Structure formats: structure tokens, C-alpha cells
């Protein structure tokens, strides 16, 4: 016999102690017994609930919350704003795809803030940092989105967001913040990024960044603009070779790049500027690499590049997303060992690009690729000015079903 499906009515509320609920929500509350939401939601809604109600706190880990849900057939849930806007309704849909769900939304916090500012928001790019890493926020900055709406948490605060923006040179926005929106202590501010960095904000809050000017985003950064290793211009991948290498990596359709032997960080930084959706982990044996990557990332506005210093062959990699693109900028005579380690992590159809400057390095790459079951997919022969010819070589890990 098929068990009945759990029915959820998910009601969006704000932080106002005096809720103005639509009739549909009032009827759901009057007919309910099991209610759920965060502790803050319970404090706001307690006086509206039946005296004998059962409340299930939404706390992490959520596995325990959903175990409690299994004991009930009808549950009324309170969520902030629009439950389908980075909200709890999405979580219920993922965990209980057969559940019957009704949503009664109110304005989400970013809509409310835009209304307070009389700011049109149809063109706003939205990022959630609530329990999420910086990646999508960094991407929006690099892309130069005109308006960026940001959902915050206690770690990713307006202050820490402003600090990150200034660290990487993104002072080309003003910041609108809304604190405790909908409550009697609601506060809305408009500040420069520097002013926001020096301000302490009350939680909960959200913010909208509004661009004041377009920050330069170069395509093919000249070598002279990078901080170099001991001033050695030969220790950097030249701009034309860099761009051709990125073209071979086909990063528009990739998700994760590993840059092995990054030295100045030029390949990682160029990749992040042109393809900010890509997650990048960069490896360098020289200790000086850490300083160079930091300086150059700040100079060109590329936050979010993960940097690992030390011998790649000894590096722990399991905490990193598996790559579908790898650039080998240096091998130290250990090409076979590097390809072996990379091939274990490289996703199917992933590619490896290596720039060979000698017949010896060319043979090392070709032999290592064959030895570890990869396919040599392309070779480009390039000469720039009076420099020696360079071979841009690409190997691919074919799908197992091919």
C-alpha cells in the first residue's frame, strides 16, 4: 500500500513583529497543528499559532529535521521572504520530490531593499553567500555586473564583503545595505565600499551593489604588468602563448582548472579574468610563488584562486574539485609522474595542455600521455618575435564508453 504524500504549506514572512498575513496563510495556520521554521520565525509567529501546536525547529543538520517531518502528514513551514528564492521550498523539493507543496510568498529581502531605495531591480544579478563560498560573488565582480544583490550570513557580512572588494581593487561600486528589514529597527544605508568596511552591521541583513564605473578587464595582460620572479621576464608565459593555451583548454565549457607550476600566476589570472565561472587551483614548488600570486591577483582583480605551495607530487588533492582542464607550466623533469597523478583525478573528456620549448620536453610529454592512456589531441607550432619556437600540446582523457 502506498503511503500518503506529506503536504507542506510554506509561508513567507518578514521580520515584522506584527505580521500582515493574507487570508490563505491565516487559514493554513488556523487549521494546522505541526509548524516548522527557524527559531527567529517561531519568536515572530508564536502568538499566531494554536495553543497546542507542535513546533519543529529547522536547524542543521537538516537530516534530523526531515526525520521529524516523516512522522506527520501535514506541515506548515515559515520561511523568510519568498520560499522559492534561495529558500526552504527548494530544499523540500530536493529532499522530498513526491511531497505536495504550496507556497505563500512575501517579498524577499532584496526586493524589499530595492523598494526602500526606489531602485529598479529587473536587471539585478543575485548571489547568495548564505552558507555558500565566495565563488559566485567573485564571478559577478569580475564580470562587472551593473547591480549585484547579495544575500549574506554571519560570516559573509557587508563588512567582510567590502573588505574583499577593496583587497582586489573593486571600489567601483556603492553599497546599499538593509538591516532587519521589516522590523521596527529596520535600517537602510548607502555608503562607499570603504565606509562599509568600517561599519558594523546588525544581522540579518542583505545588500545591493550598484556599479559607479566600469573597471578595466584586459584581454591578454602584457608580461611587463605582472610582478615577476626576481624580475626574470623569461619566467612567465607570454601573452599570445597564454591566450592560445587557454583556447586549447577550451575553458568556456570547463568547470575546474588546475595550473601546475604557476610561477607568477599569469595563466591562472588570465583564465580567471576571461572565464570567471571556472574554479582554479594553482600549484607552485617555489615558496616565492605564494607572494607573486597574491600580488598579481590583487593587481588584476582575480579573487578566489586556490594556491598550493610545495611539490605537486606530494600534494593532497582530495579536498579540491576534480579538474576537467589542466595546464602544466613546469615539470622539473618529472613529467611522467605528474601525468600519472593528474590522470587519476582528471574527469572524462578532460584536457591537459603543455607548452614545449625543446625536443626533450616534447618527447617527455608525448611518452607520458601514451603511457597513462591519454590521447594527443592537438599540437600548435608557434613562434613569437625572436623567441624560440613553442609547441602548444593538448592531450585528452577520452570517455570510457568511446
N, C-alpha and C positions, 0 to 999 in steps of 0.2 A: 504494500500500500504506500502510495506517495505521500510524504509528509507535507503539510501545508507550508506555503511560502511565507516568510516573515515580511510583514508590512512595515515600512518606515515612512513617517511623515517628518520631513526635515524642515525646520522653520528657521529662517534667517532673522537675527536680531542685531541691534547695535548696543552701545554701552550706556544707553539712557536708562536711568533707574525707573522711569515711568514709560513703559513701552506702549506704543500705539499700534496694536496688533490688528490685522484685518480679520474680518468675520471668520474666514476659513481657518485661520490659526486659532482663534478663540474657541471655535467648535472642536478642533482637534484636541486642545488642552482640556476642555470640559469633559470630553469622552475618553480621555486617556488615563492610564494607570502607571505604565512604565515610561519614564522620561530619562533622557541622557544628554550629556553635554560636558563642557569643561567646568571647573569649579567656579570660574567667574560667571559663566552662564547660569549656574544654579543660584548664585547670590542674587543675580538680577531677576530671575524668573520665579524664585521660590514662592513669593506671595501670590502668584497667579495660579499655582498648581493645587490640585485636590489635596486635602489634608492627609489622606492615607497613601499618597503616591510613593512609588519606588523610584529611586534615582540611581543611575549607573554613571559614574564619573568616567569621562574619556581621558585616559592617561596612557602614557607609553609604559610598557609595550602594549600595542593595540591587540595582540593575540588574546590577552586576558579580557579585554573589553568585549571582543567578539565571542568569546566563550560564554560570557554572561548573556549576550544577546540571544544565544541559541535556546535559552530556557523560555523565551517569550515570543508570541506571535505578532504582537502589535507594539511598536516602539515610537515614541515621539522624541525627536532629537532637536536640540537647539545648537545652531552654529552661527558664526559671525558673518554678517553680510549676506552675500549670495552663496549658498552651499555648493554651487557648481563652479564657483570662481576660486580655484585652488582650494576648494573646500571639502568638507567631510562627506558630501554626497558622492564625490568621485571615489573616495576610499571605500564606501559601502558598495558601490557598483563593481569595483575591482574584486573585493573580497567575497561578496555575495551576489554574483551576477544574476541569480534567479529571484532575488528579492523584489518585492513590489515597492517602488519608491515614488513618493510625491514630494515636491519641493515648493515651499512658500518663501520666496526670496525677499530680501530688502536690499537697499543699496549696499554694495561692497565699500570698503573703507576708501579705496582710491576714487571711486565715483563720488563719494561724499566730500572728499578733499577737493576734487575738481569743482564741485558745485559751490563749495565755500569760496573758492578763488575766482569763480565765474570763468573757468578755464575750459575751453572745448577739449574733449579728450578722445575724440574719434580716431585721432592719429597717434595715440599714446602706445608705446611699446611697453608691455608689462613683464616684470621679472619678479619672481618670488625668491626671497632669501630666507624664508621661514623653514628652518631645518634643512636648508639646501646649501651646497657650496657656492663659491663666488663665480663659477664658470659663466653662467648665462648673463650675469651682471657685467662681467669683464667684456663679454662679447658685445653687449649693447653699447658700451663705452667706445670700444674700438670701431664699431660700425658707425658711430656718430649719430645714433638715433636722436631725433629732434626733441622728443619728450619721452622720458623713461619713468614709468610708475613702478615703485619698489615696495613690496611687502617685506617687512622687517621681522626680526626676532630679538631676543635679548643679547645675542652675540653680534648679529649684523644690525647694529644700531645706526641711526643717522650720523652719529659722531664717527663711528668706525668706517662707515661708507665714505664720508667726507675725507677722512684721513687717507684711505686707499686712493681716492681720486687725486688728491694733491700729491701723493707719493709718485704717481705715474703721470703727472702733468695734465690732468683733466680738470682744469679750473674754468673751462668754457661752458659752465652751466650755473644757473641759480638753483637753489634747493627750496622747495616748498614742503613743510612738514606739518602733519596733523597729529596731535596727541590727544588720546582719549576722546576721539570723535564721537559725538552724540551724547556725551555726558555733560554734567553741569560744570566740569573742569576742562572742557574742550579748549585746546589752544592751537591756533594756526599761525605759522611763521613763514616768512620769506627772507632768505639770507644768502649771502655768498657762501661758497664752499668753505672758505677759510673761517667764516663766522660760525658755520655749523660744526666745524671741527672743534671749536672751543666751547660748544654748548652742551649742556646735559639735558637729555630729553626724557620725558616720562613715557612709560610703556603702558598700554600698547600704542604704537604709532605707525605711520606709513609716510611715504614721501613721493614727491614728483620732481624729477629733474627737468629743467627747461633750458635748452641749449641757447647760448648767447652768441656764439660764433663757431664756425667750422674749424676744427683742429686739423692741421695738415696730416695726411696719411700717405706717405711716399710709396711708390711702387718701384722697387729696385733701389735700395738705400746705398749710396756711394760708400766705398770702403773707408774713405777718409773721415766719415762722420762717426764711425764706431770707436769706442775705446779699445785699443789693440793690445795684444800680449807683448809687452816690452817694446811697443812701437813697431813691431815687425809686420809690415803690410802683407808679407807672403803667408802669414798665418791666418788668413781669412779667405773665405770663399768669395771670389769676385762677383759683383752684382749680376752680370749676364749669366755666369755659370750657375749662380744661386737660383735665378729665375727659371732657367732651363731645368735644373734639378727638381724644383718644385713642380714644374709642369709634368715631369716624368713620374713624380709621386702621385699626381692626379688628386690633389688634396681636396678639391671641391666635393668629391664623392667619398672622402675618407672621414674617419671619426677620431683616430688617435695616431699621433706621430711620435716615434722615438728617434731622437737625434743623438747619435753615438759619436763622441769626440767633438763636442761643440766649440771648444776653444773660446772665441769671442761671443758666441751665441748668435751669429749672423743668420744662420739658416733657420733656427727656431724663431727668432724675432721676425724675420721676413715672413715666415709661414703664419705666425700669429697675426700679423698685420693684414695679410691678404686673405686668410682663411680663419677668422676668429672663432668659428664653430668647432675647430679641431682642438682636442686636448693634446698637450705636448709635454713629454718627459724628456729631459736633456741630460746627457751623461758626459762627464769630463774627468780625466785622471788627474790633471794638474790642479792643485789647490787654488791657483790664481783664477781659475775658471769661475768660481763662485762669485768673486768680486766683479769680474767682467760681465757676467750675465746680469747681475743686479744693476750695475751702472747702465748697461746698454738697454735693458728692459725699461728702466725708468726714463731713459733719454727718449726712447721711441714709443713709449706708452703701451707696453705689452705685459700687463699683469697676468698671473696665472700659469706661467711656465714652471713646471716642477723641475728642480735642479738636483742632481745627484753627483757628488764628487767621490772619486775613487775608481778602482779598476772595475770596468763593466763586468768582467767575467766573475767577479766576486760579489756583484751587487744583488741584493734581494729585490725581486721583481713582482712578487705575488700581490703586493698591495697596489700595483699600478694597473690601469686598464690595458688589456691586451692590444697591441698595435695592429693596424691594417696598413701602416706605412712606416718604413724605417729608412733613415738616412745615415750612412756610415761616413763620417768625416775624418776618422782616424782609426787605424787598426793596430799599430805598434807591432807589426809582424805576426799578429795572432788572428788573421782573417778567418781561418778555418774554425777556430774556437768560438769567435764572435758569431759567425753564421750559424753554427750549431746551436748556440744558446738562443739566438734570435728566432730561428726556425721553430723552436719548441713553443714560442709564445705568439708567433705571427699568425693572424687569422687567415682562413682560407681566402684566396684571391688577393691576399696582402702582397705588397711590393717592397723591395729593398733597392735603394739607389746608392751607387758608389761612384765617385769621380776618380778615375785612374790617371795618374800623371807619369806612369812608367810601364814598360812591358812587364816588369816583375809583378807590380801590383795588379795589373790586368789579369795575369795568369793566376795569381792567388785568388782573386775574386771568382773567376770562371771555374776553377777547380773546386773551390769551397761550395759554390752554388750547386754544381753537379753532385758533389759528394753528399749533400744533405737534401737531395730530392727536389730542388727548386729548378725553375726553368729560366734561362736567359731570354728575356723578352724583347729587349731593345738596346741599341748602342748608338750613341751620337758622338761624332768626332768634331771637336770644337777648337778653334784657335782664336785667341784674342790678342790684338796688338803684337808685341814681340814675345809674348809668353809661350812656353812650350805647349804643344797640343794636349788637350784633355779629352779623355773618353768618359762620357756620362753613360754609365751602365745600369741597366734595370733588370732585376730578377723578380720572379713572381712565384708565389705558392699557389699551385693550382688546387681547385676543389677536388675532394676525394672522389666525387662521382664522375669526374671527367675521364 
